[in-house]
Every structure is written in structure tokens, then in C-alpha cells.
Amino acid sequence: MSGKSLELRKFVAPEFIYGTGALSLTGRYAQNLGARKA
């Protein structure tokens, strides 16, 4: 195994929306992220 496999990598994680009332907030969060249609 080479040392290259242990390098840290940057990544983009999606927003996670969960909990009571989360479904009613998904549209607002999608709009904040620039979505026009879902």
C-alpha cells in the first residue's frame, strides 16, 4: 500500500434535512442552494 492512499481529500457533502417538520423546510433549503425545480 502506498503513502498516497492515506492523503486527506476535500469533498462536498449535501445538506441533510431530518427531524420533525423537515419535509416542510426542504423547499426553502433547496431554494437557498439555488434550485429552481425539485
ZADO-927789 format. One record per atom (N, C-alpha, C, O, CB): x, y, z; residue number from 1. Coordinates in Angstrom, 2 decimals, always signed. Glycine has a CB too. Layout:
N
SITE       u       v       w num
SITE       X       Y       Z NUM
...
***
This chain:
38
SITE       u       v       w num
SITE   +0.85   -1.17   +0.00   1
SITE   +0.00   +0.00   +0.00   1
SITE   +0.90   +1.24   +0.00   1
SITE   +1.83   +1.32   +0.80   1
SITE   -0.97   +0.00   +1.22   1
SITE   +0.62   +2.17   -0.87   2
SITE   +1.46   +3.36   -0.96   2
SITE   +1.00   +4.44   +0.01   2
SITE   -0.13   +4.40   +0.50   2
SITE   +1.46   +3.91   -2.38   2
SITE   +1.86   +5.40   +0.29   3
SITE   +1.53   +6.51   +1.17   3
SITE   +0.46   +7.42   +0.59   3
SITE   -0.21   +8.14   +1.33   3
SITE   +2.77   +7.31   +1.47   3
SITE   +0.30   +7.39   -0.73   4
SITE   -0.69   +8.24   -1.39   4
SITE   -2.11   +7.90   -0.95   4
SITE   -2.98   +8.77   -0.95   4
SITE   -0.58   +8.11   -2.90   4
SITE   -2.37   +6.66   -0.59   5
SITE   -3.73   +6.25   -0.23   5
SITE   -4.17   +6.84   +1.10   5
SITE   -5.36   +6.79   +1.42   5
SITE   -3.82   +4.74   -0.17   5
SITE   -3.25   +7.40   +1.87   6
SITE   -3.59   +7.96   +3.17   6
SITE   -3.78   +9.48   +3.13   6
SITE   -3.99  +10.10   +4.17   6
SITE   -2.53   +7.61   +4.17   6
SITE   -3.70  +10.09   +1.94   7
SITE   -3.87  +11.53   +1.83   7
SITE   -5.31  +11.93   +2.15   7
SITE   -6.25  +11.20   +1.83   7
SITE   -3.48  +12.02   +0.42   7
SITE   -5.46  +13.07   +2.77   8
SITE   -6.80  +13.60   +3.02   8
SITE   -7.32  +14.22   +1.74   8
SITE   -6.57  +14.80   +0.96   8
SITE   -6.80  +14.64   +4.18   8
SITE   -8.61  +14.10   +1.53   9
SITE   -9.22  +14.67   +0.33   9
SITE  -10.39  +15.54   +0.73   9
SITE  -11.12  +15.24   +1.67   9
SITE   -9.67  +13.55   -0.64   9
SITE  -10.58  +16.63   +0.00  10
SITE  -11.73  +17.50   +0.23  10
SITE  -12.92  +16.93   -0.52  10
SITE  -12.76  +16.30   -1.57  10
SITE  -11.43  +18.97   -0.22  10
SITE  -14.10  +17.15   +0.01  11
SITE  -15.30  +16.70   -0.67  11
SITE  -16.44  +17.63   -0.31  11
SITE  -16.36  +18.38   +0.66  11
SITE  -15.64  +15.24   -0.30  11
SITE  -17.49  +17.58   -1.11  12
SITE  -18.68  +18.38   -0.86  12
SITE  -19.79  +17.44   -0.41  12
SITE  -20.11  +16.48   -1.12  12
SITE  -19.11  +19.20   -2.13  12
SITE  -20.36  +17.70   +0.73  13
SITE  -21.45  +16.87   +1.25  13
SITE  -22.77  +17.62   +1.05  13
SITE  -22.84  +18.83   +1.26  13
SITE  -21.23  +16.52   +2.75  13
SITE  -23.80  +16.91   +0.66  14
SITE  -25.11  +17.56   +0.52  14
SITE  -25.67  +17.95   +1.88  14
SITE  -25.23  +17.46   +2.92  14
SITE  -26.09  +16.63   -0.21  14
SITE  -26.63  +18.83   +1.85  15
SITE  -27.31  +19.20   +3.09  15
SITE  -28.18  +18.04   +3.53  15
SITE  -28.84  +17.40   +2.71  15
SITE  -28.16  +20.50   +2.89  15
SITE  -28.18  +17.76   +4.81  16
SITE  -29.04  +16.73   +5.37  16
SITE  -30.15  +17.41   +6.16  16
SITE  -29.88  +18.20   +7.05  16
SITE  -28.24  +15.74   +6.27  16
SITE  -31.38  +17.09   +5.82  17
SITE  -32.53  +17.69   +6.49  17
SITE  -33.34  +16.55   +7.08  17
SITE  -33.84  +15.69   +6.35  17
SITE  -33.40  +18.56   +5.50  17
SITE  -33.46  +16.53   +8.41  18
SITE  -34.21  +15.46   +9.05  18
SITE  -34.84  +15.98  +10.32  18
SITE  -34.45  +17.04  +10.82  18
SITE  -33.31  +14.25   +9.34  18
SITE  -35.80  +15.23  +10.85  19
SITE  -36.46  +15.61  +12.10  19
SITE  -37.89  +16.05  +11.86  19
SITE  -38.39  +16.03  +10.73  19
SITE  -35.68  +16.73  +12.78  19
SITE  -38.55  +16.44  +12.94  20
SITE  -39.94  +16.86  +12.88  20
SITE  -40.05  +18.13  +12.04  20
SITE  -39.35  +19.11  +12.28  20
SITE  -40.50  +17.09  +14.29  20
SITE  -40.94  +18.10  +11.05  21
SITE  -41.17  +19.26  +10.19  21
SITE  -40.14  +19.45   +9.09  21
SITE  -40.15  +20.47   +8.41  21
SITE  -41.19  +20.48  +11.03  21
SITE  -39.27  +18.48   +8.91  22
SITE  -38.21  +18.61   +7.92  22
SITE  -38.76  +18.71   +6.50  22
SITE  -38.23  +19.46   +5.68  22
SITE  -37.25  +17.44   +8.01  22
SITE  -39.81  +17.97   +6.21  23
SITE  -40.36  +17.98   +4.85  23
SITE  -40.84  +19.36   +4.46  23
SITE  -40.71  +19.76   +3.30  23
SITE  -41.50  +16.98   +4.74  23
SITE  -41.39  +20.11   +5.40  24
SITE  -41.89  +21.45   +5.08  24
SITE  -40.76  +22.45   +4.85  24
SITE  -40.99  +23.52   +4.29  24
SITE  -42.79  +21.94   +6.20  24
SITE  -39.54  +22.12   +5.27  25
SITE  -38.39  +23.03   +5.10  25
SITE  -37.55  +22.72   +3.86  25
SITE  -36.71  +23.53   +3.49  25
SITE  -37.52  +22.97   +6.31  25
SITE  -37.76  +21.58   +3.23  26
SITE  -36.88  +21.17   +2.13  26
SITE  -36.94  +22.15   +0.96  26
SITE  -35.91  +22.42   +0.34  26
SITE  -37.26  +19.79   +1.65  26
SITE  -38.10  +22.68   +0.66  27
SITE  -38.22  +23.65   -0.44  27
SITE  -37.42  +24.90   -0.17  27
SITE  -36.75  +25.42   -1.07  27
SITE  -39.67  +24.01   -0.66  27
SITE  -37.46  +25.39   +1.04  28
SITE  -36.72  +26.59   +1.42  28
SITE  -35.22  +26.36   +1.30  28
SITE  -34.50  +27.20   +0.77  28
SITE  -37.08  +27.03   +2.86  28
SITE  -34.74  +25.21   +1.79  29
SITE  -33.31  +24.92   +1.71  29
SITE  -32.86  +24.72   +0.27  29
SITE  -31.78  +25.16   -0.11  29
SITE  -32.98  +23.67   +2.54  29
SITE  -33.70  +24.07   -0.54  30
SITE  -33.35  +23.87   -1.95  30
SITE  -33.25  +25.22   -2.66  30
SITE  -32.35  +25.42   -3.47  30
SITE  -34.40  +22.98   -2.65  30
SITE  -34.15  +26.13   -2.36  31
SITE  -34.11  +27.46   -2.96  31
SITE  -32.85  +28.21   -2.51  31
SITE  -32.22  +28.89   -3.32  31
SITE  -35.37  +28.26   -2.58  31
SITE  -32.48  +28.09   -1.25  32
SITE  -31.27  +28.74   -0.75  32
SITE  -30.02  +28.22   -1.45  32
SITE  -29.03  +28.95   -1.59  32
SITE  -31.14  +28.53   +0.76  32
SITE  -30.06  +26.96   -1.89  33
SITE  -28.91  +26.37   -2.57  33
SITE  -28.94  +26.63   -4.08  33
SITE  -28.05  +26.18   -4.80  33
SITE  -28.87  +24.87   -2.32  33
SITE  -29.97  +27.36   -4.55  34
SITE  -30.02  +27.74   -5.96  34
SITE  -30.90  +26.87   -6.83  34
SITE  -30.89  +27.03   -8.05  34
SITE  -28.67  +27.74   -6.51  34
SITE  -31.66  +25.97   -6.25  35
SITE  -32.53  +25.10   -7.05  35
SITE  -33.73  +25.89   -7.55  35
SITE  -34.26  +26.75   -6.85  35
SITE  -32.98  +23.88   -6.22  35
SITE  -34.16  +25.58   -8.76  36
SITE  -35.36  +26.20   -9.31  36
SITE  -36.51  +25.20   -9.37  36
SITE  -37.68  +25.58   -9.25  36
SITE  -35.09  +26.76  -10.70  36
SITE  -36.17  +23.92   -9.56  37
SITE  -37.17  +22.85   -9.59  37
SITE  -36.65  +21.69   -8.76  37
SITE  -35.45  +21.45   -8.67  37
SITE  -37.47  +22.40  -11.06  37
SITE  -37.59  +20.97   -8.16  38
SITE  -37.20  +19.80   -7.38  38
SITE  -38.09  +18.63   -7.73  38
SITE  -37.92  +17.54   -7.19  38
SITE  -37.27  +20.08   -5.87  38
***
